[in-house]
Structure formats: C-alpha cells, structure tokens
C-alpha cells in the first residue's frame, strides 16, 4: 500500500485559501493513506478563546467536507487535524475520512502550551481504527513525548500510526524513530512549516515531516521550510511481526508485573 504525508504552510484563519492551496498541491497525487498536519486549515497561534470559537467546527463542517473531497480526488483515506466544536467544548481533533464516510475521530489527550487555554483534553483515549487492510492508530503532535500513547496504540494492534503535528521543538522527529522501533510500527508524522507571530507568541514550525518503519528506518523526510508531499510503498503486515529474534518477542517479553511504582 502507498502511504504519505502532506507538509505545507497554512495561512492563519484563511480556510478557503488553505483548501485551494492544497487542491493545487495534491493535483495528480494518488495514495492509499495521506496525513495532513494538526489544525491544518486554521493555523495554530490563537490569541483568544473567542478566536478559537469562531474557527472551530462540528465534525460535519467545511473542513471535513474538504477532506472528503480530497479523499475522492486522491483515492486515499485522509487524516487531518481541525478545531472541533462539540457540546459546548472545543477539542484539538484529528478526523479519519474516506470519501463521504467518517471512519474515526481522535481528540488530542496531551495539550501543549496555550492549547490548555483553548481546548478541552480528549477523554476517549487512544483508539485503533480497523480499516480495509490495516489497523490505524492516531495521535496528535505533543502526544509523541509520552511513550505510553504510542505503546497503547501498538498493543491494540495498530500497524500504522498517523501523527498530525505542528511541531516547534527540535526533538520529535528523532523520537519517532524510537517510537517505531520500540513498538515495531510504521509512523507518519505530518508537520507544517513556516512562522506564525500573533499576540505575544512567535512560533517557527520545524517541517521535516517523515515516515518511519518498524525497524526504525527513515523511509521519507521532507525539507525544513517548503511544501512537500512524499509517498512510499509499504507492507503493513510487517508491523504485525513483533519477533526480534528466535527467543525475543517485543510484547510477549514484557514483564508488566514489575512496571509499577
């Protein structure tokens, strides 16, 4: 199967312009699974709760409609991040769509920096979505720093972990190689790039979106400061094999009775 990421620089608050840019960027692209960044349609650096509220949407809003359109044109299952408005709360959410169908929703558990002012932490935990020929786990950006997030997805059978991100710290790309290796899964980190300076905050996003495999190999890596779509062919079944050698199985060898305080 063919999996990939879309890296670009969204313009803050300009959903329609961002959608059009992505239409042009993805023209002719075909894949089985594509991952976009966290909050890909709105930008990241909110300055007030009112601003977040004005840009947030329900799950059937214009961002989901656009992702369904993108799924039709690329033939891919699409994972993308948006600000979700639900029952009076706002979540930092990733949605999984295929054509007109919503296949899954993940609401970010570990909120970073001022996200704690704007968003409610997700409460449904880390879920694995059983799709046509593979099992997909989803986590968002800062979830990467908590190894339990990736491990819980792997223990549920995830073969590929989609990781929409807006990374500003310099550590994640290297850490995701370890996450792949310690769980023997594929990961797709879809980051954005560029600068956002709004209010008192000034962020430089690190780009370098990437795909890693179950043995820790870097299969694809984007530049630091430019649009990039990269697609690689994989065998998702490779992530089902947790056997390191004749005697060691990554999960069977865990001694969970001793992993306690």
C-alpha positions as semicolon CSV with decimal commas, in nm:
position;residue;x (nm);y (nm);z (nm)
1;X;0,000;0,000;0,000
2;X;0,105;0,361;-0,054
3;X;0,120;0,595;0,245
4;X;0,230;0,955;0,266
5;X;0,221;1,299;0,423
6;X;0,135;1,650;0,307
7;X;0,352;1,927;0,451
8;X;0,266;2,291;0,387
9;X;0,239;2,637;0,547
10;X;-0,124;2,727;0,628
11;X;-0,229;3,091;0,640
12;X;-0,386;3,168;0,977
13;X;-0,766;3,182;0,969
14;X;-0,783;3,152;0,588
15;X;-0,958;2,818;0,549
16;X;-1,073;2,864;0,191
17;X;-0,729;2,982;0,073
18;X;-0,568;2,689;0,251
19;X;-0,812;2,444;0,091
20;X;-0,738;2,585;-0,254
21;X;-0,362;2,567;-0,196
22;X;-0,397;2,201;-0,102
23;X;-0,612;2,130;-0,407
24;X;-0,333;2,261;-0,629
25;X;-0,060;2,092;-0,426
26;X;-0,225;1,749;-0,443
27;X;-0,323;1,760;-0,810
28;X;-0,244;1,420;-0,961
29;X;-0,148;1,264;-0,626
30;X;-0,268;0,908;-0,562
31;X;-0,222;0,707;-0,243
32;X;-0,396;0,473;0,000
33;X;-0,335;0,684;0,312
34;X;-0,241;1,053;0,342
35;X;-0,185;1,251;0,661
36;X;-0,211;1,630;0,693
37;X;-0,084;1,846;0,982
38;X;-0,259;1,930;1,307
39;X;-0,507;2,222;1,271
40;X;-0,414;2,225;0,902
41;X;-0,699;2,453;0,790
42;X;-0,687;2,725;1,056
43;X;-0,329;2,770;1,163
44;X;-0,215;2,731;1,521
45;X;-0,146;3,053;1,710
46;X;-0,478;3,158;1,857
47;X;-0,495;3,473;2,069
48;X;-0,829;3,430;2,245
49;X;-1,098;3,178;2,320
50;X;-1,334;3,380;2,102
51;X;-1,098;3,339;1,808
52;X;-1,082;2,963;1,853
53;X;-1,460;2,953;1,885
54;X;-1,503;3,142;1,557
55;X;-1,279;2,897;1,368
56;X;-1,399;2,574;1,531
57;X;-1,649;2,348;1,353
58;X;-1,863;2,040;1,410
59;X;-1,745;1,712;1,260
60;X;-1,963;1,767;0,953
61;X;-1,826;2,118;0,892
62;X;-1,641;2,264;0,595
63;X;-1,304;2,112;0,688
64;X;-1,446;1,760;0,690
65;X;-1,624;1,830;0,360
66;X;-1,291;1,940;0,211
67;X;-1,112;1,629;0,341
68;X;-1,382;1,411;0,186
69;X;-1,327;1,592;-0,144
70;X;-0,951;1,534;-0,111
71;X;-1,016;1,166;-0,044
72;X;-1,217;1,138;-0,365
73;X;-0,952;1,308;-0,580
74;X;-0,655;1,116;-0,435
75;X;-0,828;0,784;-0,370
76;X;-0,680;0,791;-0,020
77;X;-0,800;0,758;0,334
78;X;-0,725;1,104;0,477
79;X;-0,625;1,201;0,830
80;X;-0,630;1,573;0,914
81;X;-0,648;1,794;1,220
82;X;-0,905;2,062;1,299
83;X;-1,063;2,254;1,589
84;X;-1,378;2,059;1,672
85;X;-1,679;2,220;1,838
86;X;-1,895;1,972;2,027
87;X;-2,145;2,012;2,310
88;X;-2,010;2,349;2,421
89;X;-1,647;2,235;2,421
90;X;-1,363;2,270;2,170
91;X;-1,122;1,986;2,100
92;X;-0,799;1,962;1,906
93;X;-0,916;1,677;1,685
94;X;-0,795;1,453;1,405
95;X;-1,056;1,303;1,175
96;X;-1,018;0,999;0,950
97;X;-1,226;1,004;0,632
98;X;-1,270;0,802;0,317
99;X;-1,477;0,974;0,051
100;X;-1,814;1,054;0,214
101;X;-1,753;0,835;0,518
102;X;-1,610;0,939;0,856
103;X;-1,406;0,641;0,974
104;X;-1,282;0,775;1,306
105;X;-1,225;1,068;1,540
106;X;-0,938;1,122;1,784
107;X;-0,934;1,414;2,029
108;X;-0,589;1,519;2,149
109;X;-0,512;1,399;2,501
110;X;-0,186;1,582;2,581
111;X;-0,228;1,956;2,521
112;X;0,083;2,170;2,465
113;X;0,146;2,521;2,600
114;X;-0,152;2,758;2,547
115;X;-0,361;2,482;2,391
116;X;-0,461;2,431;2,754
117;X;-0,635;2,769;2,740
118;X;-0,834;2,695;2,424
119;X;-0,904;2,322;2,412
120;X;-1,056;2,052;2,631
121;X;-0,835;1,741;2,659
122;X;-0,972;1,437;2,479
123;X;-1,130;1,181;2,710
124;X;-1,183;0,881;2,481
125;X;-0,823;0,761;2,498
126;X;-0,611;0,621;2,217
127;X;-0,816;0,425;1,968
128;X;-0,728;0,197;1,679
129;X;-0,945;0,201;1,369
130;X;-0,973;-0,124;1,176
131;X;-0,975;-0,025;0,811
132;X;-0,980;-0,226;0,488
133;X;-0,641;-0,398;0,501
134;X;-0,469;-0,243;0,802
135;X;-0,517;-0,107;1,152
136;X;-0,464;0,265;1,204
137;X;-0,378;0,445;1,526
138;X;-0,387;0,824;1,558
139;X;-0,211;1,062;1,790
140;X;-0,156;1,438;1,763
141;X;0,166;1,638;1,797
142;X;0,269;1,658;2,168
143;X;0,132;1,308;2,231
144;X;0,469;1,193;2,093
145;X;0,657;1,278;2,412
146;X;0,452;1,029;2,614
147;X;0,568;0,679;2,512
148;X;0,250;0,534;2,662
149;X;0,048;0,689;2,379
150;X;0,223;0,501;2,101
151;X;0,256;0,185;2,308
152;X;-0,117;0,175;2,387
153;X;-0,193;0,201;2,014
154;X;0,056;-0,073;1,930
155;X;-0,084;-0,303;2,199
156;X;-0,427;-0,261;2,039
157;X;-0,284;-0,381;1,709
158;X;-0,207;-0,056;1,527
159;X;0,020;-0,118;1,229
160;X;0,041;0,243;1,113
161;X;0,028;0,546;1,342
162;X;-0,086;0,871;1,182
163;X;0,063;1,170;1,362
164;X;-0,069;1,513;1,252
165;X;0,157;1,775;1,410
166;X;0,250;2,142;1,449
167;X;0,598;2,085;1,588
168;X;0,812;2,368;1,725
169;X;1,052;2,172;1,947
170;X;1,353;2,004;1,779
171;X;1,314;1,658;1,931
172;X;1,014;1,479;1,785
173;X;1,149;1,361;1,452
174;X;1,430;1,169;1,620
175;X;1,199;1,039;1,892
176;X;0,952;0,896;1,641
177;X;1,225;0,669;1,506
178;X;1,245;0,524;1,857
179;X;0,865;0,502;1,882
180;X;0,862;0,296;1,563
181;X;1,141;0,070;1,680
182;X;1,016;0,009;2,034
183;X;0,666;-0,075;1,905
184;X;0,755;-0,212;1,560
185;X;0,503;0,006;1,379
186;X;0,503;0,249;1,087
187;X;0,461;0,616;1,177
188;X;0,363;0,911;0,957
189;X;0,440;1,249;1,113
190;X;0,279;1,525;0,905
191;X;0,418;1,857;1,024
192;X;0,374;2,213;0,898
193;X;0,646;2,469;0,841
194;X;0,674;2,847;0,847
195;X;0,638;3,123;1,100
196;X;0,337;3,244;1,297
197;X;0,366;3,559;1,506
198;X;0,039;3,654;1,672
199;X;-0,026;3,829;2,002
200;X;0,263;3,759;2,237
201;X;0,359;3,429;2,071
202;X;0,609;3,370;1,794
203;X;0,643;3,016;1,658
204;X;0,874;2,873;1,395
205;X;0,745;2,534;1,286
206;X;1,010;2,276;1,208
207;X;0,884;2,098;0,895
208;X;1,076;1,775;0,835
209;X;0,765;1,558;0,811
210;X;0,863;1,194;0,794
211;X;0,770;0,829;0,762
212;X;0,940;0,559;0,971
213;X;0,919;0,182;0,956
214;X;0,902;-0,093;1,223
215;X;1,280;-0,136;1,231
216;X;1,348;0,234;1,281
217;X;1,436;0,319;0,923
218;X;1,351;0,665;0,792
219;X;1,156;0,596;0,471
220;X;1,084;0,959;0,378
221;X;1,174;1,301;0,514
222;X;1,059;1,645;0,400
223;X;1,268;1,963;0,386
224;X;1,254;2,205;0,678
225;X;1,090;2,502;0,504
226;X;0,895;2,405;0,192
227;X;0,582;2,231;0,072
228;X;0,631;1,858;0,038
229;X;0,424;1,553;-0,044
230;X;0,607;1,224;-0,008
231;X;0,459;0,881;-0,064
232;X;0,621;0,543;-0,002
233;X;0,508;0,188;-0,062
234;X;0,493;-0,038;0,242
235;X;0,367;-0,376;0,354
236;X;0,159;-0,305;0,665
237;X;0,184;-0,672;0,763
238;X;0,548;-0,611;0,861
239;X;0,418;-0,427;1,168
240;X;0,238;-0,739;1,290
241;X;0,567;-0,919;1,347
242;X;0,694;-0,838;1,696
243;X;0,957;-1,115;1,693
244;X;1,306;-0,966;1,732
245;X;1,486;-1,300;1,704
246;X;1,428;-1,667;1,780
247;X;1,397;-1,602;2,152
248;X;1,260;-1,250;2,188
249;X;0,913;-1,116;2,116
250;X;0,872;-0,744;2,179
251;X;0,535;-0,771;2,351
252;X;0,545;-1,122;2,496
253;X;0,870;-1,044;2,678
254;X;0,721;-0,750;2,867
255;X;0,710;-0,805;3,243
256;X;0,422;-0,579;3,336
257;X;0,411;-0,701;3,697
258;X;0,739;-0,515;3,754
259;X;0,648;-0,191;3,575
260;X;0,497;-0,030;3,882
261;X;0,592;0,242;4,127
